[in-house]
Amino acid sequence: VQLQASGGGLVQAGGSLRLSCAVSETIFMRNDMDWYRQAPGKQREWVARISSTGETIYADSVKGRFTISRDNAKNTVYLQMNSLNPEDTAVYYCNTWPPRPNWGQGTLVTVSS
């Protein structure tokens, strides 16, 4: 598998979810990793990034609510999402930075009001 996101689901506003993305080892170890999301009818947007050395940056819309992390032993990147609101409803994808052309399978997050 190259990029496979999982962990999405239906959650009420104010709730939390933790997304995971399994990444092929040859891709994971040398790349910064990003989370993106695409809401219905909207363009894909960048959410968060973690460097190969663990430094993180976030989009203003999720700063303080979402946390990106990586487990180098498991070749996995995570996105802990807290205080979710309906505007966070989207399909979430992970990818490298710069992004690879094959975006892989995303995972749907639906936040109900």
C-alpha positions as CSV (number, residue, x, y, z in Angstrom):
1,V,0.0,0.0,0.0
2,Q,1.2,3.5,-0.7
3,L,-1.2,5.8,1.0
4,Q,-4.3,4.5,2.8
5,A,-6.3,6.6,5.2
6,S,-8.7,5.2,7.7
7,G,-10.6,6.0,10.9
8,G,-13.3,8.3,9.6
9,G,-16.9,8.1,10.6
10,L,-19.9,9.9,11.9
11,V,-19.5,12.1,15.0
12,Q,-21.5,14.8,16.8
13,A,-20.3,18.3,16.9
14,G,-17.8,18.7,19.7
15,G,-16.6,15.2,19.4
16,S,-13.3,13.7,18.4
17,L,-11.8,11.3,15.9
18,R,-8.4,9.9,15.2
19,L,-7.4,9.3,11.6
20,S,-4.6,7.0,10.5
21,C,-2.7,6.7,7.3
22,A,-0.6,3.7,6.5
23,V,2.2,4.6,4.2
24,S,4.7,2.5,2.2
25,E,8.0,2.4,4.0
26,T,10.0,3.7,1.1
27,I,7.8,6.7,0.9
28,F,7.3,7.4,4.6
29,M,10.8,7.6,5.9
30,R,12.2,10.4,3.7
31,N,9.1,12.6,3.3
32,D,7.2,15.2,5.1
33,M,3.6,14.0,5.4
34,D,0.4,16.1,5.0
35,W,-3.2,15.7,5.7
36,Y,-5.7,17.2,3.3
37,R,-9.5,17.3,3.1
38,Q,-12.1,17.8,0.5
39,A,-15.6,18.9,1.5
40,P,-18.6,18.2,-0.8
41,G,-18.6,20.6,-3.7
42,K,-15.3,22.3,-2.6
43,Q,-11.7,22.0,-3.7
44,R,-9.2,19.9,-1.7
45,E,-7.5,21.9,1.0
46,W,-4.4,21.4,3.0
47,V,-4.9,20.7,6.8
48,A,-1.6,19.9,8.5
49,R,2.0,18.8,7.9
50,I,4.6,16.9,9.9
51,S,8.2,16.9,8.8
52,S,10.4,13.8,8.7
53,T,11.9,15.2,12.0
54,G,8.6,15.8,13.7
55,E,8.0,19.5,13.2
56,T,4.4,20.4,12.6
57,I,2.3,23.2,11.0
58,Y,-1.4,23.6,10.7
59,A,-4.0,25.4,8.7
60,D,-5.6,28.3,10.6
61,S,-9.0,26.6,10.5
62,V,-7.8,23.6,12.5
63,K,-5.0,25.1,14.7
64,G,-5.5,24.3,18.3
65,R,-8.1,21.5,17.5
66,F,-6.2,19.0,15.4
67,T,-2.8,17.3,16.1
68,I,-0.7,15.6,13.5
69,S,1.8,12.9,14.5
70,R,3.8,10.1,13.0
71,D,5.0,6.7,14.2
72,N,8.2,5.9,12.2
73,A,8.2,2.3,13.5
74,K,4.7,1.7,12.0
75,N,5.1,3.9,8.9
76,T,1.9,5.6,9.9
77,V,0.8,9.3,10.2
78,Y,-2.1,10.3,12.4
79,L,-4.5,13.1,12.7
80,Q,-6.2,13.6,16.1
81,M,-9.2,15.8,15.6
82,N,-10.9,17.4,18.6
83,S,-13.8,19.9,19.0
84,L,-15.1,18.9,15.6
85,N,-17.8,21.0,13.9
86,P,-19.9,20.5,10.8
87,E,-17.5,22.5,8.7
88,D,-14.9,19.7,9.3
89,T,-17.1,17.3,7.3
90,A,-15.0,16.1,4.4
91,V,-13.1,13.2,2.9
92,Y,-9.6,13.3,4.5
93,Y,-6.5,12.2,2.6
94,C,-2.9,11.9,3.5
95,N,0.0,12.5,1.1
96,T,3.6,13.4,1.0
97,W,4.9,16.9,0.5
98,P,5.3,17.6,-2.4
99,P,2.2,15.5,-3.1
100,R,2.4,12.3,-5.1
101,P,0.0,12.0,-8.0
102,N,-1.8,8.9,-6.6
103,W,-3.8,10.2,-3.7
104,G,-4.9,6.8,-2.5
105,Q,-8.0,6.1,-0.6
106,G,-9.4,8.8,1.6
107,T,-11.6,8.4,4.7
108,L,-15.0,10.2,5.2
109,V,-15.6,12.3,8.3
110,T,-19.1,13.5,8.9
111,V,-19.8,15.8,11.8
112,S,-23.5,16.3,12.7
113,S,-24.8,19.4,14.4
